[in-house]
Amino acid sequence: MKTESDLMGEGGGGYDNLGSTSQRSSTTIVDIEKRNQFKGSDDFILIPNDESPSTTQEIKAWVKRKVQLTCTKKMLHRRLPILDWLPKYDSNCAIGDLVAGITVGLTIIPQALAYANVAGLPAQYGLYSSFLGCFIYIFFGSCKDVPMGPTAIAALLTYQAVNGRGPEHAILLCCLTGLVQILMGIFGLGFLIDFVSGPVSSGFTSAVALIIVTSQIKDVLGITASGGTFIQTWTSIFNDIHNTNVWDTVFGITCIAVLLIMRIVAKLKIGPSDTDIPLTKFQIVVNKTLWLIGTSRNAILVVVCGFIGYSFCQNGDPPFKVIGYVPAGLPSVQVPPFGYTEDKNGTTITHDLWDMMSNLGSGIVVVPLIGLLEDIAICKAFANGKSVDATQELLAVGLSNVANSFVQAFPGSGSLSRSAVNNSSGVRTPLGGLYTAVLVIVALLFFTPSFYYIPKSCLAAIIIAAVVFMVEVKVVKPMWRTKKSDLIPGLATFVACLALPLEYGILIGIGINLMFILYHAARPKISVEKLTSHEGVEYLMLTPDRCLIFPSVDYVRNLVTKHSIRQGIPVVIDCSHIYGADYTAATVIEILTQDFAARDQPLFFYNLKPSVSSVFEGLSPKEFVVYYNQEEIDELLKNKAYMKKQIFNI
């Protein structure tokens, strides 16, 4: 016969033989017949007699469990993706990353100078935003194609949030953007971007592209203009259009034309179109050369225009506007400004952190969300069917932005245009960002004096030629063919973003989208069929196509009542598609069964899920009958018909 200590050993939850009697007496062995409903050992379970733990103890236990779950090898590899791909790194990966990194670097340098102008900041801040984030993303980034750095959308949002208050606000916005993204990642809030539908995203992106193009028109025309929205900017342009500089205009239009032609050159290929026929070495070299020239078009144009600007500057003031002085060297590493002082008319004014945050307003929330939206769009575009870890991307981009704020950068994210270059260049891992960052550092250390001579109209042309393709005209036709109503939130977002600040525009689009979703939930479709049982009894089959929740229950009740009164025969509600219900639905079902009982009209519920049935039964409705197969309905209808006949005879 087994002793108590033997049983405790078999259960795996007791103490060893060295345990004291007092320790063993604090546990009760429950007889097997009294606890068949519990899961556990086949012999017994143990129930502590001690009092329940306090709230503090529960919190400590929860934190301990979370820490234990976090500190696992699987989670470590998930949060540091470099641990997955670095052991498999080889020479082929190194060559692919080197080529892609240098190619992206040649693209990002002129773009960074231009995006700083979009953000309303001096040119050097674009370069400051382009190197440290690349290093951080190598360790934490989960997508090899994402090139961290300044983007057109982030620059425009920065411009609207900072509103001309100076670099201090832009640097603080970069830090706060990163912190918000990190917190979102910790609390798993990446799902928030799911509320931004495809039509809303397309409308927003298209509006942003037009706003950015509009903001650069002033540099192409060589005039002075400003404005927080599309309409305001165009109004300012028309007010100063009489001061148009012919040199800037000709220079800018020529640069745009050259960039568009070089974009086409990048896609040109010589040789047979049939993939089965191999290309000659000459054809391969020519194709690669054409691709490299077309892909590096921004860098080539900046170099050529820089030489032109330099030649004009040697003979006096140039007839067009140039960038001007760009400080040489790397930025100083310092804590982001959580306050600053400024002199106004001889008076020193101090601004603390709260003043600066108040000035940035909704940009503190909007910039992180849109940055995530950009980054996830890139990850999905190059995921090749793999799932995208939004939480990890939030952490990676957030850490990059926080680090960037220590080198005087403005907010950045993954760039869609540079990611396409990265992918087509054959990038293998996120280590390609290393070579991009090194190239930017070299430019800051040695080439900033040369940036002085670059014409502003050249940089404006680079931006216009890049973002004009962000206008998603191609999605309108497929959207019209698939579901025309999706055009409404898309067009509403597009118009609202042009007329209002961007944060209001996208909120309007999301709001309209949610209204469509709520209307869809509140108006389920109900199919109506008139059927006959095997016994020859006619009945009405009503089938709702979704869950019964409070916005939809009255609508469903009215339809059921209308059809049942019109037909005057037994009614069956097919609940096969009803996977959830709430208290409001239960009250309506109770009223519905009472109404049918008062009319002496049979009402049955077919294939009701047990979880939904328990919700309805919570109010104990009368005449609530549920069945699950055809034989049961035949019997129920037969019995009801028989009972009616008996009552009629009486």
C-alpha positions in Angstrom: 0.0 0.0 0.0 1.3 3.5 -1.0 1.9 6.0 1.8 0.9 9.6 1.6 4.4 10.7 0.8 4.6 8.2 -2.1 1.4 9.6 -3.5 2.7 13.1 -3.2 5.8 12.1 -5.0 3.8 10.6 -7.9 1.8 13.7 -8.3 4.8 15.8 -8.8 3.6 18.6 -6.6 4.4 17.4 -3.1 7.5 17.6 -0.9 10.3 15.1 -0.6 10.7 12.7 2.4 12.7 15.4 4.2 9.7 17.7 4.3 8.3 18.3 7.8 4.9 17.1 9.0 3.7 20.6 9.3 4.5 21.2 5.6 2.7 18.1 4.6 -0.4 18.9 6.7 -1.0 22.2 4.9 -2.2 20.3 1.8 -5.4 18.3 1.4 -5.6 15.2 -0.8 -9.0 15.3 -2.6 -10.7 11.9 -3.3 -10.8 11.0 -7.0 -14.6 10.5 -7.0 -15.1 14.1 -5.8 -13.0 15.8 -8.4 -13.6 14.1 -11.8 -14.2 17.6 -13.2 -10.6 18.7 -12.6 -7.7 18.2 -14.9 -4.3 17.1 -13.4 -2.7 13.9 -12.1 -4.6 10.6 -12.5 -4.2 10.0 -8.8 -5.1 13.2 -7.0 -4.8 17.0 -7.1 -3.5 19.3 -4.4 -5.5 22.2 -3.1 -3.7 24.7 -0.8 -5.4 25.6 2.4 -3.6 28.9 2.6 -5.4 32.2 2.1 -5.5 33.7 -1.4 -2.5 35.8 -2.3 -2.7 39.6 -2.1 -2.9 41.9 -5.1 0.7 42.8 -4.7 1.8 39.2 -4.8 -0.4 38.6 -7.9 1.3 41.6 -9.6 4.7 40.3 -8.7 3.9 36.9 -10.0 2.5 38.3 -13.3 5.7 40.4 -13.7 7.8 37.4 -13.0 6.0 35.3 -15.6 6.3 38.1 -18.2 10.1 38.4 -17.5 10.5 34.6 -17.8 8.6 34.6 -21.1 10.7 37.5 -22.4 14.1 36.1 -21.3 14.0 33.1 -23.6 16.2 32.2 -26.5 13.2 32.3 -28.9 12.2 35.8 -27.8 15.8 37.0 -27.9 16.2 35.9 -31.5 12.8 37.5 -32.3 13.8 40.9 -30.8 17.4 40.7 -32.1 16.9 39.4 -35.7 20.7 39.8 -36.3 21.2 36.7 -34.3 19.3 34.7 -37.0 21.0 35.9 -40.1 24.5 36.7 -38.9 25.7 33.1 -38.4 24.6 32.3 -41.9 26.4 35.3 -43.4 28.7 34.5 -46.3 30.6 36.2 -49.1 27.6 36.3 -51.5 25.6 38.2 -48.8 28.6 40.5 -48.3 28.8 41.4 -52.0 25.0 41.9 -52.4 24.9 44.1 -49.3 27.9 46.1 -50.4 26.5 46.9 -53.9 23.0 47.7 -52.5 24.4 49.8 -49.6 26.5 52.0 -51.9 23.7 52.3 -54.4 21.2 53.4 -51.7 23.9 55.7 -50.3 24.2 57.5 -53.6 20.4 57.9 -53.6 20.0 59.0 -50.0 22.6 61.8 -50.0 20.8 64.1 -52.5 17.4 63.0 -51.1 18.5 63.9 -47.6 19.5 67.4 -48.7 16.2 67.8 -50.4 14.0 66.4 -47.6 15.6 68.8 -45.2 14.2 71.5 -47.4 10.7 69.9 -47.2 10.9 69.8 -43.4 11.8 73.5 -43.4 15.3 72.9 -41.9 18.9 73.6 -43.1 20.3 71.0 -45.5 22.7 69.4 -43.0 19.9 68.1 -40.9 18.8 65.8 -43.7 22.3 64.2 -43.6 22.3 64.0 -39.8 19.1 62.0 -40.1 20.6 59.5 -42.5 23.4 57.5 -40.8 22.9 56.5 -37.2 19.4 55.0 -37.7 21.0 52.7 -40.4 23.4 51.3 -37.7 20.6 50.7 -35.2 18.3 49.0 -37.8 21.0 46.4 -38.6 20.6 44.9 -35.1 16.8 45.3 -34.6 15.3 45.5 -38.1 13.4 42.5 -39.4 13.2 43.4 -43.1 16.3 43.5 -45.2 14.8 45.9 -47.7 14.0 48.8 -45.3 16.5 51.7 -45.6 16.2 53.8 -42.5 16.4 57.6 -43.0 14.4 60.7 -43.9 11.3 60.3 -46.1 9.1 62.6 -48.0 6.1 62.0 -45.8 8.0 62.2 -42.5 9.6 65.5 -43.7 6.2 67.0 -44.6 4.7 65.9 -41.3 7.7 67.4 -39.5 7.3 70.7 -41.4 3.6 70.9 -40.3 4.3 69.9 -36.7 7.3 72.2 -36.2 5.7 75.1 -38.1 8.9 77.1 -38.5 9.9 77.0 -34.8 13.4 75.8 -35.6 15.5 72.7 -35.4 15.1 72.3 -31.6 11.4 71.3 -32.1 12.3 68.9 -35.0 15.0 67.1 -32.9 12.6 66.8 -29.9 9.9 65.5 -32.3 12.3 62.9 -33.4 13.0 61.8 -29.9 9.3 61.7 -28.9 8.4 59.9 -32.1 10.9 57.2 -31.2 9.7 56.9 -27.6 6.0 56.6 -28.7 6.9 53.9 -31.2 8.9 52.0 -28.6 6.0 52.2 -26.1 3.6 51.1 -28.9 5.9 48.1 -29.5 6.1 47.2 -25.8 2.3 47.2 -25.4 1.7 45.5 -28.8 -0.2 48.4 -30.4 1.0 47.7 -33.9 -2.6 46.6 -34.7 -3.6 50.3 -34.8 -2.5 50.6 -38.4 -5.1 47.9 -39.3 -7.7 50.7 -38.9 -6.1 52.5 -41.9 -7.6 50.7 -44.9 -6.2 50.5 -48.4 -8.4 53.3 -49.8 -7.6 55.6 -46.9 -3.9 54.9 -47.2 -4.0 55.5 -51.0 -5.9 58.8 -50.6 -3.4 59.9 -47.9 -0.3 59.0 -49.9 -1.6 60.7 -53.0 -2.5 63.9 -51.2 0.9 64.0 -49.5 2.6 63.6 -52.9 0.7 66.6 -54.3 1.4 68.6 -51.2 5.2 67.9 -51.5 5.2 68.7 -55.2 3.5 71.9 -54.4 6.0 72.8 -51.6 8.8 72.4 -54.2 7.2 74.6 -56.9 8.5 77.7 -55.2 12.1 76.5 -55.6 11.6 75.6 -59.2 10.2 79.0 -59.9 12.7 80.7 -57.7 10.1 82.6 -55.6 9.2 82.8 -51.9 6.1 81.0 -50.7 4.8 79.2 -47.6 1.7 77.5 -46.3 0.5 74.7 -44.0 -1.9 73.1 -46.5 -2.1 72.5 -50.2 -4.5 75.4 -50.7 -2.5 77.8 -48.6 0.7 77.0 -50.4 -0.8 77.5 -53.9 -2.3 80.8 -52.7 1.1 82.0 -51.5 2.7 80.8 -54.9 0.2 82.9 -56.9 0.8 85.9 -54.7 4.5 85.9 -55.6 4.5 84.3 -59.0 5.3 87.6 -60.6 8.8 87.3 -59.1 9.6 84.1 -61.0 13.3 83.6 -61.8 13.7 82.3 -65.4 17.1 80.7 -64.6 15.6 78.7 -61.7 12.6 77.7 -63.8 14.6 76.5 -66.8 17.1 74.7 -64.5 14.3 73.0 -62.5 12.2 71.9 -65.5 15.3 70.6 -67.3 16.4 68.6 -64.2 12.9 67.0 -63.9 13.0 66.0 -67.6 16.5 64.5 -67.2 15.5 62.5 -64.1 12.4 61.1 -65.8 14.4 60.1 -68.9 17.1 58.5 -66.7 14.3 56.6 -64.8 13.3 55.1 -68.2 16.9 54.3 -69.0 17.1 52.2 -65.8 14.4 49.9 -67.2 15.9 49.5 -70.6 17.4 46.1 -71.5 19.0 44.9 -74.7 19.1 41.3 -75.9 16.4 38.7 -76.5 13.2 39.0 -74.5 12.9 35.2 -74.3 14.2 34.2 -70.9 15.3 30.8 -72.3 17.9 32.4 -74.5 21.0 33.4 -72.4 22.4 36.9 -72.7 25.9 37.5 -73.9 28.5 39.1 -71.6 28.3 42.3 -73.6 24.5 42.5 -73.2 24.8 41.8 -69.5 27.4 44.5 -69.0 25.3 47.0 -71.0 22.2 46.2 -69.1 23.9 46.5 -65.7 25.5 49.8 -66.8 22.1 51.2 -67.9 20.5 50.1 -64.6 23.3 51.7 -62.6 23.1 55.0 -64.5 19.4 55.1 -64.1 19.4 54.1 -60.4 22.1 56.6 -59.5 20.4 59.4 -61.5 20.0 61.6 -58.4 23.7 61.5 -57.5 24.8 62.0 -61.1 22.4 65.0 -61.5 23.6 66.6 -58.2 27.3 66.2 -59.2 26.7 67.7 -62.7 24.5 70.6 -61.3 27.1 71.2 -58.6 29.8 71.7 -61.2 27.5 74.1 -63.1 26.8 76.0 -59.9 30.5 76.1 -59.1 31.4 77.6 -62.5 28.8 80.3 -62.1 29.9 81.1 -58.6 33.5 81.6 -59.7 32.3 84.6 -61.8 30.2 86.2 -59.1 26.8 85.6 -57.8 25.0 82.8 -59.7 21.7 83.7 -61.5 19.9 81.0 -59.6 19.6 80.1 -56.0 22.0 77.6 -54.4 21.9 75.7 -51.1 24.7 77.8 -49.5 26.9 77.0 -46.6 26.6 73.5 -45.1 28.6 72.9 -41.9 31.4 70.3 -42.3 31.9 67.3 -40.1 29.7 65.0 -38.1 27.1 66.4 -35.7 27.9 66.7 -32.1 26.4 64.0 -29.9 24.1 65.6 -27.3 20.9 65.0 -25.4 17.8 66.2 -27.4 16.7 69.7 -26.4 14.0 69.4 -23.6 14.0 73.2 -23.4 15.7 76.2 -24.9 16.0 80.0 -24.8 15.6 82.6 -27.5 16.0 86.3 -27.8 13.1 88.3 -29.1 13.6 92.1 -29.4 16.2 92.0 -26.7 14.1 89.9 -24.4 15.2 86.4 -23.4 12.3 83.9 -23.5 12.7 80.4 -22.0 10.7 77.5 -23.4 10.5 74.3 -21.3 9.6 70.8 -22.4 5.8 71.2 -21.9 5.8 74.4 -24.1 7.6 72.5 -26.8 5.3 69.5 -26.6 2.3 71.8 -26.7 3.8 73.5 -29.9 4.2 70.1 -31.5 0.6 69.2 -30.7 -0.9 66.1 -32.4 2.3 65.6 -34.4 3.7 63.6 -31.4 1.1 60.9 -32.2 0.6 61.3 -35.9 4.3 61.2 -37.0 4.9 57.8 -35.2 1.8 56.2 -36.6 2.4 57.4 -40.2 6.1 56.4 -39.9 4.9 52.9 -38.9 2.5 52.8 -41.7 5.3 53.6 -44.2 7.6 51.0 -42.7 5.0 48.2 -42.6 4.0 49.0 -46.2 7.6 48.4 -47.3 7.8 45.2 -45.2 4.6 43.8 -46.8 5.7 44.8 -50.3 8.9 42.7 -50.0 7.7 40.0 -47.6 7.2 37.4 -50.3 4.2 36.0 -48.4 5.9 35.9 -45.0 4.2 37.5 -42.0 5.3 41.0 -40.8 6.1 41.5 -37.2 4.7 45.0 -36.6 5.9 45.0 -32.9 9.5 44.4 -33.9 9.4 47.1 -36.6 8.0 49.5 -34.0 10.9 48.8 -31.7 13.4 49.0 -34.5 12.2 52.2 -36.0 11.5 53.7 -32.5 15.1 52.9 -31.3 16.5 54.4 -34.6 14.6 57.6 -34.1 15.6 57.9 -30.4 19.2 57.4 -31.4 18.9 59.9 -34.3 17.6 62.6 -31.9 21.1 62.5 -30.2 22.7 63.5 -33.4 20.3 66.4 -34.2 18.1 64.6 -36.7 14.4 64.9 -37.5 12.0 61.9 -37.6 12.6 59.2 -40.2 11.3 55.8 -41.3 11.7 53.3 -44.1 11.6 54.9 -47.6 9.6 53.2 -50.2 11.6 54.6 -53.1 14.9 53.7 -51.6 13.7 50.3 -50.6 12.9 49.6 -54.2 16.5 50.5 -55.1 17.7 48.4 -52.2 15.8 45.4 -53.4 16.7 45.7 -57.0 20.4 46.1 -56.1 20.3 42.6 -54.6 20.5 43.4 -50.8 20.7 40.2 -48.7 20.5 41.4 -45.1 20.0 44.6 -43.1 23.8 44.9 -43.1 23.5 46.8 -46.4 22.6 49.8 -44.2 26.2 49.8 -42.9 27.6 50.9 -46.2 24.9 53.5 -46.7 25.7 55.0 -43.3 29.4 55.0 -44.0 28.8 56.8 -47.3 26.8 59.5 -45.6 29.5 59.9 -43.0 32.1 60.3 -45.7 30.0 62.9 -47.4 29.6 64.9 -44.1 33.4 64.7 -43.4 34.7 65.6 -46.8 32.1 66.8 -49.3 30.0 69.4 -47.5 31.9 72.4 -48.9 30.9 71.2 -52.4 27.2 71.1 -51.4 27.3 74.9 -51.3 27.1 75.1 -55.1 24.1 72.8 -55.7 21.2 74.7 -57.1 18.0 74.6 -55.1 15.9 74.0 -58.2 18.0 70.8 -58.7 17.0 69.4 -55.3 13.4 70.5 -55.9 13.5 68.5 -59.2 14.8 65.4 -57.4 11.9 65.5 -54.9 9.2 66.2 -57.6 10.5 63.4 -59.9 10.5 61.0 -56.9 7.1 61.8 -55.2 5.0 62.3 -58.4 4.9 58.5 -58.7 3.4 58.3 -55.2 0.1 59.5 -56.6 -1.8 56.3 -56.7 -4.0 56.8 -59.8 -3.8 53.1 -60.8 -5.8 52.0 -57.7 -9.0 53.9 -58.8 -9.9 51.6 -61.7 -9.6 48.3 -59.7 -11.4 49.8 -56.8 -14.2 50.9 -59.0 -14.5 47.4 -60.4 -14.4 45.6 -57.1 -16.3 47.8 -54.6 -17.3 51.3 -55.6 -18.1 52.3 -52.1 -14.4 52.0 -51.2 -13.8 55.1 -53.3 -15.7 57.2 -50.8 -13.3 57.0 -47.9 -10.4 57.2 -50.3 -11.6 60.4 -52.0 -12.7 61.9 -48.7 -9.2 61.3 -47.3 -7.6 62.8 -50.4 -9.7 65.9 -50.4 -9.5 66.4 -46.6 -5.7 66.1 -46.6 -5.4 68.7 -49.3 -7.8 71.2 -47.6 -6.8 70.6 -44.0 -3.7 69.6 -42.0 -2.7 66.1 -42.7 -3.6 64.7 -39.3 -7.2 65.9 -39.6 -7.4 64.5 -43.2 -6.4 61.0 -42.2 -8.6 61.0 -39.2 -11.6 62.0 -41.4 -10.7 59.1 -43.7 -10.5 56.6 -40.8 -13.7 58.0 -39.3 -15.6 57.5 -42.6 -14.1 54.0 -42.9 -15.3 53.1 -39.4 -18.8 54.4 -40.2 -18.9 52.0 -43.1 -17.8 49.2 -40.9 -20.4 50.0 -38.2 -23.2 50.4 -40.8 -22.2 47.0 -42.3 -22.4 45.5 -38.8 -25.7 47.2 -38.0 -27.4 46.0 -41.3 -26.7 42.3 -41.7 -28.1 40.6 -44.8 -30.9 38.1 -44.2 -31.8 35.5 -46.7 -35.5 34.4 -46.7 -36.6 31.0 -48.0 -40.0 29.3 -47.9 -39.4 25.6 -47.3 -41.5 22.4 -46.8 -40.7 19.7 -44.2 -40.9 16.0 -45.0 -44.3 16.0 -43.3 -45.6 18.6 -45.7 -45.6 21.5 -43.3 -44.5 24.9 -44.7 -42.1 27.1 -42.8 -40.0 30.2 -43.3 -36.2 29.9 -43.1 -34.4 33.2 -42.2 -30.6 33.2 -42.3 -28.6 36.3 -40.9 -25.1 36.4 -42.3 -23.3 37.7 -39.2 -23.2 38.1 -35.4 -26.1 39.7 -33.4 -24.8 42.7 -31.5 -26.6 45.8 -30.3 -26.5 47.9 -33.5 -28.1 45.2 -35.5 -30.6 43.4 -33.3 -33.6 45.8 -33.8 -33.1 45.7 -37.5 -33.1 41.9 -37.5 -36.1 41.8 -35.2 -38.1 44.1 -37.5 -37.3 42.0 -40.6 -38.1 38.7 -38.8 -41.4 40.2 -37.5 -42.4 41.6 -40.9 -41.8 38.4 -42.8 -43.4 36.2 -40.2 -46.6 38.3 -40.0 -46.8 38.4 -43.8 -46.4 34.7 -44.3 -48.2 33.5 -41.1 -46.4 30.2 -41.0 -43.7 28.7 -38.5 -40.4 30.5 -38.6 -36.9 29.0 -38.3 -33.9 31.3 -37.8 -30.7 29.7 -39.1 -28.0 30.7 -36.7 -25.1 29.0 -38.5 -23.3 32.3 -39.1 -24.0 33.8 -35.6 -20.8 33.4 -33.7 -21.4 36.0 -31.0 -24.1 38.0 -29.2 -24.5 40.4 -26.4 -27.0 41.4 -23.7 -29.0 43.7 -26.0 -29.4 40.8 -28.5 -30.6 38.5 -25.6 -33.3 41.0 -24.6 -34.5 41.4 -28.2 -34.6 37.6 -28.6 -36.7 37.4 -25.4 -39.1 40.0 -26.8 -39.2 38.2 -30.1 -40.1 34.8 -28.5 -42.8 36.6 -26.5 -44.3 38.2 -29.6 -44.4 34.8 -31.5 -45.9 33.1 -28.5 -48.6 35.8 -28.3 -49.5 35.2 -32.0 -49.3 31.4 -31.4 -46.8 31.2 -34.2 -43.9 28.7 -33.8 -40.4 30.1 -33.7 -37.3 27.8 -33.7 -33.6 28.4 -33.7 -31.4 26.2 -35.9 -27.7 25.3 -35.2 -27.2 27.9 -32.5 -23.7 27.8 -31.1 -23.6 26.8 -27.4 -21.8 30.0 -26.4 -24.5 32.1 -28.1 -27.3 29.9 -26.7 -26.0 30.5 -23.1 -26.2 34.3 -23.7 -29.8 34.0 -24.8 -30.7 31.6 -22.1 -29.4 34.0 -19.5 -32.7 35.9 -19.6 -34.8 32.7 -19.5 -36.9 33.5 -22.6 -40.2 31.6 -23.0 -40.7 29.2 -26.0 -37.0 29.3 -26.7 -36.5 26.2 -28.9 -33.1 25.2 -30.4 -32.6 22.2 -32.7 -29.6 20.9 -34.7 -30.7 18.5 -37.5 -33.5 18.1 -40.0 -35.2 15.3 -38.2 -35.8 17.5 -35.2 -37.4 20.3 -37.2 -39.8 17.7 -38.8 -40.8 16.5 -35.4 -41.2 20.0 -33.9 -43.3 21.2 -36.8 -45.4 18.0 -36.6 -46.0 18.5 -32.9 -46.9 22.1 -33.3 -49.3 21.3 -36.1 -50.9 18.6 -34.0 -51.2 20.8 -30.9 -52.9 23.6 -33.1 -55.3 21.0 -34.5 -56.2 19.7 -31.0 -56.8 23.3 -29.8 -59.0 24.0 -32.9 -61.1 20.9 -32.2 -61.6 21.9 -28.6 
